[in-house]
Amino acid sequence: MTSDHIMNAYDQELKFLANRIAFMGGHAERMVDQAIQALVAANVDLARKVVADDMALDEAQRDVDDKAVIIIARRQPMADDLREIIGAIRISSDLERVGDLGKNIAKRVVSLSDAAQPIQLFRGLEALAQLALTQLKEVLDAYATRSVARIGQVRDRDDDIDAMYTSLFRELLTYMMEDPRNIASCTHLLFCAKNIERIGDHATNIAETVYHIVTGDLMPAERPKEDKSHKVVI
Amino acid sequence: MAFDGPTPGWARRGAASLARAKWLVATALAAIAGLAWLGGLDWPVIGLAMGAVLVAAAVGPGEREAERVSGGAAAPASTGLRAYPAEYIAAAIPDPMAMIDQAGAIVYVNDAARAAFGDFRAGTLIQLRFRTPEFQTFLSGLRDGAAEPHVTDYAERVPIERWFRIVGRPIGHGTNLFVLVFKDQSETRRIDRMRSDFIANASHELRTPLASVAGFIETLRGPARNDAKARDHFLQIMQDQTARMARLIDDLLSLSRLEMKTYAAPSKAVDLHQVIDRVVNAMSQLAAEVGVTIVKQIPTAPVEILGQPDELIQVFENLVENACKYGQSGGKVLVLLDAGKGEAAAGPSVTVRDFGPGIPEEHIPRLTERFYRIDAETSRAQKGTGLGLAIVKHILTRYDARLTIRSWPGEGAAFTVQFPAR
């Protein structure tokens, strides 16, 4: 964005894209955060709000797509600008998916709120959501500041999210085996956990896009695992 | 200075006034010269006229200057704010501050903002960094010149909860520049949060030991009233339970205290040698009790990091204590300090390794959750509260350090604290 274009209108168009991405990022983060809050506190009203918020996100994604297509057709951008625009399209579609997953969690609040659930079930889910939200925030901050210095950690954290998801999966399975009456609620929670894990994957996608926008290269491949130990970085 | 002695005050003031009024004077002198050339005035008259202009310029504006100084209450001496570059003033403001243009692109941020939110490039859209829907509304209100005041609350939940109140004002008239000032509200919010969290956690976790103490009291007053042997046994259990409650309250309080602290990266240099020595000394008693020897592997040169000794001691005490308790069967706990000079990116790291049974894979990612226990019975027998690693994680987050947990089934576990490079 700092590169100087002779055409001021072009800058305006690029700024419009960045502005919409900012809006989508803030909205998606807020939706996931509130969906988890609604889930833990069995707050049906908050859950309904989250479901309604998804509309704005879909609309913003259409805006980004339309504008990007117009810019490409009219300006025929090259190199940096082209990466920037294609990046915006990709990031917006990832964010839209994050919003959908948040909405899906919120929808489950209604069916879960009938019976009181033990608090331990939610602690793990909250911790998982915390990791995914940190991940999402860091990649969006990296997009804002155009710094890829910390982006390498994103992969590590994604592994942690996966490991945590597996652990939660086992825990929920034990609850189901203990008492078949738990099966309905635990299945909902299992889907919530899976959704959060998917949010982490979308954050990793965004990280790769940001890396490509800033450097023009692909993000370096994963390091091989050093030994057979079980390892988690927190 | 060309003068030998101190310059008289009037001369300095006169010279300063002259310098300020130089364009007026130059114009006047040029006009007089022009008139002289056109109208053929006598040279003495011209000289007199020019002299009069100079004197008037030197004395005249001095009075206006005096008015200006007394008018601006904040301005010390005669210089006012103009004498200082705006950047110095902005840098001296302790609250984060950002200057943005009409589109929201950052023109300038002060050091406090960099410390709080990381680096910004000029031209970055500020709404990309502060993305909440409220901030976007606030920003468009500010840009469109909606009615004052322009205030919004901004909250960050991860990695550390922080709250800011952001106030926005336009700069001057028609500059299309705006200044945003961030006021940190985290402390007051955290006090509220701490109260409710503490009550929730304490009431939940204290209920079990309290119920058991109440049960034993009932038994002692009823069926076991005259049974001396049972009384001793029950009193022992009650003592253990009250001790557990005391530990729980200690841990909850220390966690709450940590959460209270404002978000400030630690700034004092601490030698990790001393920290580890103190931890190993403090833990030697416990290690001897459970039959574990603590072995240090430490380079000779001091290894300094930015931090606070008490917090670092708490981190490593918790890690070494866990290693002694849960890796008891291995008979050895290794504390390894690595100065981390090899790679440019890596800072120093400390590893606490035990040789016990290791940690089952599915539990590793969740160890730092509050009250998460692999096995409630073992934990209780080892006098654990379920908060030790939560405290460790909390401290390390503030240090921007990372905790890596490795486990080899049957061969033990290793907890590595990786500090950032300075």
HADDOCK unambig.tbl for C-alpha pairs under 7 A between the chains (distance, minus, plus):
assign (segid A and resid 2 and name CA) (segid B and resid 123 and name CA) 5.81 0.50 0.50
assign (segid A and resid 22 and name CA) (segid B and resid 127 and name CA) 5.93 0.50 0.50
assign (segid A and resid 22 and name CA) (segid B and resid 128 and name CA) 4.53 0.50 0.50
assign (segid A and resid 22 and name CA) (segid B and resid 131 and name CA) 5.67 0.50 0.50
assign (segid A and resid 23 and name CA) (segid B and resid 131 and name CA) 6.25 0.50 0.50
assign (segid A and resid 23 and name CA) (segid B and resid 133 and name CA) 6.83 0.50 0.50
assign (segid A and resid 25 and name CA) (segid B and resid 131 and name CA) 6.38 0.50 0.50
assign (segid A and resid 26 and name CA) (segid B and resid 131 and name CA) 4.06 0.50 0.50
assign (segid A and resid 26 and name CA) (segid B and resid 132 and name CA) 4.55 0.50 0.50
assign (segid A and resid 26 and name CA) (segid B and resid 133 and name CA) 6.13 0.50 0.50
assign (segid A and resid 27 and name CA) (segid B and resid 132 and name CA) 6.61 0.50 0.50
assign (segid A and resid 27 and name CA) (segid B and resid 133 and name CA) 6.30 0.50 0.50
assign (segid A and resid 130 and name CA) (segid B and resid 158 and name CA) 6.91 0.50 0.50
assign (segid A and resid 133 and name CA) (segid B and resid 158 and name CA) 6.96 0.50 0.50
assign (segid A and resid 134 and name CA) (segid B and resid 158 and name CA) 5.46 0.50 0.50
assign (segid A and resid 134 and name CA) (segid B and resid 159 and name CA) 5.98 0.50 0.50
assign (segid A and resid 141 and name CA) (segid B and resid 129 and name CA) 5.74 0.50 0.50
assign (segid A and resid 144 and name CA) (segid B and resid 124 and name CA) 6.66 0.50 0.50
assign (segid A and resid 144 and name CA) (segid B and resid 128 and name CA) 5.10 0.50 0.50
assign (segid A and resid 144 and name CA) (segid B and resid 129 and name CA) 5.48 0.50 0.50
assign (segid A and resid 145 and name CA) (segid B and resid 120 and name CA) 5.70 0.50 0.50
assign (segid A and resid 145 and name CA) (segid B and resid 121 and name CA) 6.43 0.50 0.50
assign (segid A and resid 145 and name CA) (segid B and resid 124 and name CA) 6.71 0.50 0.50
assign (segid A and resid 160 and name CA) (segid B and resid 365 and name CA) 6.75 0.50 0.50
assign (segid A and resid 163 and name CA) (segid B and resid 365 and name CA) 6.33 0.50 0.50
assign (segid A and resid 164 and name CA) (segid B and resid 365 and name CA) 5.18 0.50 0.50
assign (segid A and resid 164 and name CA) (segid B and resid 366 and name CA) 6.70 0.50 0.50
assign (segid A and resid 167 and name CA) (segid B and resid 362 and name CA) 4.66 0.50 0.50
assign (segid A and resid 167 and name CA) (segid B and resid 363 and name CA) 6.46 0.50 0.50
assign (segid A and resid 229 and name CA) (segid B and resid 406 and name CA) 6.13 0.50 0.50
assign (segid A and resid 229 and name CA) (segid B and resid 407 and name CA) 5.48 0.50 0.50
assign (segid A and resid 229 and name CA) (segid B and resid 408 and name CA) 5.01 0.50 0.50
assign (segid A and resid 230 and name CA) (segid B and resid 361 and name CA) 6.11 0.50 0.50
assign (segid A and resid 230 and name CA) (segid B and resid 406 and name CA) 5.50 0.50 0.50
assign (segid A and resid 230 and name CA) (segid B and resid 407 and name CA) 5.22 0.50 0.50
assign (segid A and resid 230 and name CA) (segid B and resid 408 and name CA) 6.63 0.50 0.50
assign (segid A and resid 231 and name CA) (segid B and resid 404 and name CA) 6.99 0.50 0.50
assign (segid A and resid 231 and name CA) (segid B and resid 405 and name CA) 5.57 0.50 0.50
assign (segid A and resid 231 and name CA) (segid B and resid 406 and name CA) 4.34 0.50 0.50
assign (segid A and resid 231 and name CA) (segid B and resid 407 and name CA) 6.51 0.50 0.50
assign (segid A and resid 232 and name CA) (segid B and resid 364 and name CA) 6.72 0.50 0.50
assign (segid A and resid 232 and name CA) (segid B and resid 365 and name CA) 6.07 0.50 0.50
assign (segid A and resid 232 and name CA) (segid B and resid 404 and name CA) 5.64 0.50 0.50
assign (segid A and resid 232 and name CA) (segid B and resid 405 and name CA) 5.22 0.50 0.50
assign (segid A and resid 232 and name CA) (segid B and resid 406 and name CA) 6.56 0.50 0.50
assign (segid A and resid 233 and name CA) (segid B and resid 402 and name CA) 6.75 0.50 0.50
assign (segid A and resid 233 and name CA) (segid B and resid 403 and name CA) 5.64 0.50 0.50
assign (segid A and resid 233 and name CA) (segid B and resid 404 and name CA) 4.14 0.50 0.50
assign (segid A and resid 233 and name CA) (segid B and resid 405 and name CA) 6.19 0.50 0.50
assign (segid A and resid 234 and name CA) (segid B and resid 402 and name CA) 5.95 0.50 0.50
assign (segid A and resid 234 and name CA) (segid B and resid 403 and name CA) 5.11 0.50 0.50
assign (segid A and resid 234 and name CA) (segid B and resid 404 and name CA) 6.09 0.50 0.50
